[in-house]
Amino acid sequence: MNNRVLIDRRSCLKGVGASLALPLLDAMGWADSEKGKAQKPPVRLGFMYMPHGVIMDQFWPADAESFLKSPPPALESLRPVLDQCLLMRGISGVAIAPFNGAPHALELSTWLTATLPDPAKRNTIQIAISADQIAANHVGAFTALPSLELATMPQTWKENQEGLNEAYYSHCSFRSPTQAVPAEINPRNVLRRLFSTKEQGGAKGKSNRNNSLDQRMLDLVLGGARDLRKTLPKIDQRKLDEYLDSVRSVERRIAAIEIRQKEAALEKAGVRGSKRAKSDSPPIEIKIPEGDKRSEYMRVMCDLNVLAFQTDTTRVSTYIGSTPNGASYPELGFNDQHHSQTHHNNQQEKVRKVAAITAFNISQFAYMVKKMHSLREGDGTLLDNCIMMWGTGLEDGNKHTRKNLPFILAGKGGGSLNTGRFLPETSGNQGDLLTTLLACAGVPLDRPVGIATKQLTEIANGL
């Protein structure tokens, strides 16, 4: 007979001004579990975006048979978890007429809406609620954050393609047909949101923004963790230890980035950092819009996404790895902007650079997916209970085609997705895919998403 006392799934560790959500432990039950039914982790939905399409012969597998053993160059970073992935060729995007002169304004804004803006209201937002927000409306009541929106670059790009509102260039999440959802680009702000860190002030009525992650508050929280640990079985003690280590790791990495930013600013002003030898190379000045050492920011954001899902702080996320126009990748050995290289006209050096940028972005997605696959949850892994989608809003940036949009799905969606496959002849559109993924996540729909006409039953189990 099992006499253990279950800890509520919403329980958290608290210190003065800070609270920290807990991962799923064996001694917990999901807050929304129905009585009399077996406890099962919820399905999470994550979307990660890259603009401008891919070099197709380096992205698509040669055939279904060779997919797992001989992936194309762009997917090499996913090799250890390809059995957890699903690719399908044949998903078409939204036809953009009458906005033929606005391919970049529409590649991101239509990605999760599968809908064109209203041509009669071009300078205002008038599109459709996006798939992530449809999901958030259904599952958001069960979590502290209904959804989490992240980005690597500020959402401030301004261009006048077909007179469309500037929000279409840099937003993929729409809470309603008229309201874009802003994304957070500052990792520390994300950490503050996830773990409810409150600003504390020394004097009455004043706040100390710089101490929102003060070590003393974390020590109080971790002290509570030590007390909780004594009451847990060994398997839960190990889970709690691993989880707290990951929180500390993210905190240290964010702090290290900030220190390097300050040193770089001093170096730029002619002041050499006292801890560096004269022979050392100057520290990299990290500015998110320019993309210097972009991988560090992207991996911190990916870690925060993982933590948000692991702690059930949210079950829906979007991450805009970069927006159309303006992104460059100096750490790949060149400073050319992504957009300029996609108009390569088959010049091999430009093709090489676009392929390198694509592989880089997919490797950040692979980093997140592999971490999810390494984390135990319930009877499987965190990834088992997720549906993670990487994709781009164009097929080919050179010609702005949208016939075969590149998508990668990872995770089994709680058993709803049949992974480890490449489907070379899928027949469907962007809306069909989004509608199917929402169904796999258990989100009821009163209508299809955007241009959808059906569900893609071939990618799922039990639809």
N, C-alpha and C positions, 0 to 999 in steps of 0.2 A: 504493500500500500504506500502511495506517495503522499507524504504529509508536508511537503515543502510549501512555503508561502511564496506566491508569485509577486514580483515587483511590477508595478504598473509600467507599461511601455513608455509612458510620458515622463517617467521619473528623471530627474536631473541632479547633478552635483551643484551645490550653490556655495558661493563665498560672498564677501562683502562687495556688492555691485557687479557680480559676475555669476553666470550660470552656464553649465556645460551639459549638453544632452548626452545621453549614454547610448552605446551600441546595443544591439539585441543580445541579451544574455539568456542562457537556458532558464534562469530564474525569473524571466519576464514573460508577459503576454502582450500581444499587440493591442493597442488601446481600442481598436475598432473590431476586435475579434468577436464573433457571435458565439453566444453560449451554446455548448453542446457540439461545436464544430472544432475540428483539429486546427490548431494555430498554424498559420502559414504566413510567411513574410509577404508584404504587399509588392506589387510590381511598380518599378520606377521607370520613368521615361526621360531620356536625355538626348539632346540634339546638339551637334557640334558642326559649325559651318566654316567653309573656305570658299572664297569667290573665284570666278574666272575659269572654271572648268579644269580639265586635265589633259595630259598627253595620252590619248586614248590607247595606243598600242603598248603603253607602259602601265596602264591601269587595269584594263580588262584581262582576266585570265585567258590563256590560250583555248581552254576547253574545260568542261565540267570535271573531267577525269583527273586532270593535272592540277586542279585548283589547290588542294591541300599540300601536295608534295613540291610543286614548282610554281609558287605564286609569282606574279609579275613584279618588276622592280618597285613599283609604288607601294606594294603591299608587303614588302619584305619584313618590315617592323612588326607586322601582325602574325608572322609565321607561327610563334608559339601558341597563339590562341585562334588560329583559323578555324579550328573545329567548333569554336564558339561564334563564328561569323557567318553571315549570309550575304551574298552578292546577287544582284539580278540586273541583267541588261535588257533594256526595252521600256524603261519608265520615262515617259515623255513629260516635258514641262508645260507650263501654261503658254499657249500661243499669245504673243504680246501685241498683236495688232489691236487697236490702232496706234499703239505706242512703239512703232518699229524703231524710232530713234532713241529709245530709252532702255537699252538692254541691261545697263548696270543699275539703273534705278529700280528695276523690277526683278533682278536675279535674286536678291535677298528678300525683298518684301513679299514676293509670291511663294517663297520656299516653304513656309509653314501654313500659308493661307490657301495656296492653290487657286488664287483668285486675282483678277486684275483690278486695279483701282477704277473708280467711277470716272470715265472720261469727261463727264460734265462738271466734275469738281476736282480738277487736277491739282490746284494749289492748296487744297485741304486734304486731310486724311479721310479717305472714304474707301475702305477695302473690305475686310472681313475679319472676324475673330480667328486667331491662329490656332493650330492644332494643340500647341503646348498649353494655351490658355483654356481651351475646351477641356483638356485633362485637368488643369488646375481647378476649374470650377467644380469638377466632380470629386476630386480627392483632396483638395486644399483644406477642407474643414478638419481633416484628421491630423494636420501637421502645423507646426509653428509658422512656417512660411508656405503659402499656397504654391509658389513657384520661385525659382531662382534664375535670374538673368545675368549673364556674365559677358564681358567683351574684353578684348585685348587693346582696342583702340577707342578713343572718344567718338561718340556718335554725332559728329559735327560736320560731316562732309557736305559741301554745298555745290550744287551744279544744277543747270537748268535743262535737263533732258526732257523734252516734250512738256515743259512747264510743270513738272510734277513736284509735289511737296518734298522738301529735303529729307524728311523722316524716312521716305522710302529707300534712300540710299544706304541706311545704316541700321535699320531695325527689322527684325524678323518676327518679333512677338507683338501681337495686337490684342489688348484686353477686350476691345469692342471694335466694331467697324470704323470708329472715329478716334480711337485712342491707342497710340503706340506705347509699349512698355519700355522704359529706359533700362539699360544694362549697366552694371557696376564694373568699373575697370580697375579699382583700387583693391588689391588683395586684403589689406588690413580692414577696410570697410566691410568686405565680405565676411571676414572672420568675426568682426564685431556683430554683424547681423545674425550670423549662424549661432553665436554663443551668447547673445543677449548681453554684451558687455555695456555697462552703464558708465557714463562719465562721472567721475568723482572729483570734487573740488576741495581745496584746503580751506578757503574762506567761504562763508555762507553766501549762496547765490552765485558762486563762480564755479566753472567746470574746468577740469584739466584734461584737455583732449589728448595730450601727449601720453598720459598715463592710463589710457583706456585698457591696455593690456598689461598693466603693472604686474611685476613679478610677484608682489605680495598677494595680490588677489588670486593669481593662478596657484600660488602655494596654498592658499586657503582651500581652493577647490580641490587640489590634489591631496590635501590633508583629509578632506571628506572622502576622497576616493580610497585612501588607505583604510579608513574606518569601515567603509562599505565592503572593501575587499575581504575583511576578516569574516564576514557573514556569508560569503559566496563559496560554492563548491570550486574545486581546483580548475575545472574546465572554464568556468566563468572568470576566475582570477586571471587566467592566462589571457582571455579575451579582453578583459579590462586593462591589463598591463599593455597589450599590443595597441589598444586604442589610444591610451594616454600617451604612449610613445609617439604615435602618429600626430597627435595634437601638438606636442612639444616640438616635433620635427618641423611642422608647418610654421609654427611661431618663429623658430630659429631661422628658417629660410627667408621669411618675410623681413625679419630684422636685419639679416645679412644683406639683402637687396637694398634696404634703406641706408645702411652704413656705406655701401659702395656708391650709392647715389650722392651722399654728402661728400665723400672723398673725391668723387669725380668733379663735383661742383667746385670744391676747393682747388683741385688741380687745374681746372679751367681758369680759375682766377689767379693762378701762379703760385699757389701755396701747396707744397709737396706734403703728403701725408707722412707723419713722423714714423709710422710703423713700416714704411716701405723703403727698401734699399734703392739707391740711385739707379742701379742696373735693372730694376724691375720695370716692366711695361706699365704705362699709365692704366689706372682702373677704367673699366668700361663705363661710360656715362649711359645709364639705362633710362631711356625715355620710351614709353610704350608706343606712342604714335610712329616713331621712327623704326622701332623693332630691334634696336640693339639688344643682343642676348635675349631675343624674344622667347626662346625656349624656357628660360627660367621663369618668366612671368606665366607662360602658358602652363607649365607644370605645377606651379603653385595654384593656379586657378583650377586645374584638373584635380589636384589633391583636395581643394576645398569642396569641389563637386562631389568627390568620393565621400568625404566626411559628412556632407549634408545628407547624402543618401544613406550612409551607414548608420547615422543617428536618427534617421527618420525625421529630420528637421524639415525636409521637403521631399516630395516624390516626383517633381517635375523640374527640369532645368533646361536652359538653352545657353550655349556658349558660342559667341561669334568670334572665331579665331582671328579673323581680319575682315575688314569691310571692303567693298569694291573701291578701287583706287586708293593710292596713298601708302600702301604697305611695301616695305623693303626688308631684306634679310641679310644684313652685313655678316652675320656669323656663318653664312654659307659661302663667304668669300667674294661676294659682289654686292654692290649698292643699288643696282637697277631696281626700279619699282616693278612689282609683280605685274601690274596691268600692262606696262609697256612691253614686257617680254612675251606676254600672251599673244600679241600681234606679231608673231614671229615669221609669217610667210615662209615657213619651213627652213628658216636659217638655223643651222644646227646648234650654234652657240646659244641662241635664245631658247630653242627647244630644250637644250640641256638644263638651262636655268629654270624653266617652268617645271620640268620634271623633278628637279631638286627641291623646289618649293613645295610641290605636291607631296613628295615623299616626306619632307620635313613636317608638314601639317598632319599627315596621316600618322607619323611617328608619335606626335603628341597625343593623338587619339588612342594609339596603341598603348602608350604609357598609362593612360587612365584605365583602359579596359583590362590590361594585365594586372594592374593593382587591384581592381575589383575582383578579378578572378582569383587573386591570392588571399582574399579575405573570406573567412568562413561566415556563413549566415544560415541559420536553421539547419536543414539537412544538406545544404550545398554551399554555394558561394554567393557573395553579393551580386556578382555578374549574372548568376542564374536567375536572379529576381529583378533584372533590369532589361530594358530595351534601349540600347544606345545607338543612335543614328549619326553617322558622319556623312556629309554630302556637300554639294556645291550646286549653285543655281544655273550653271551653264554646262553644256557638254564640252564644248570647244571654245576657248576664249578667242581664238584667232578669227573665227567666223560667227561667233555668238550663237551657235546652234544649240538646240534644246531637245533634240529627239531622243537621246539616250543619256539622261542625267545620271552622273555617278553617285551611287549611294553605297554605304557599307552599314550593315546592321550587325550589332554584337550583343550577345546576351540571349537567354532563352525565354525571357518574359514570364518566369514562373511556370515554364513548360509549354507556353503557347506558341513559341517560334521553333521551327525545325531548322537548326543551324548546321554548319559544316558543309555548305553547298554553294555552288555557283550555278545560277539559272540563266543560261545565255539567251533564251528566247521568251522572256516575260512580255506579256501584252498588258499594258496598263499605263496610267498616268500618275502624276504627282499626287493628285487628290485621292486616287485609289489606294496608293501606298499609305498615306497618312490616315485614311479611314480605317484601313486594315490594322495599322499599329495601335490606334486607339481601341479598336475592338479587342486586340490581343491583350491590352492593358486593362480590360474590363470596364472601359469608359462607354457608357451608353450614348448613342447618338440619335437625335430626332431627324437628322438629315445628313447626307454625305458631306465630306469636306470639299469645298470649292468645286472643281470640275469633275469630281469623282462620279463614276457610274456603277462601281461594283467594289467588292472586296477581293483581294488577291489570295484566294484560298490555297494556292500552291505554296505559299511561304509559311503557312501557319498550321498548327495542330488543332483540330476540333472546330474550325470555323465552317 
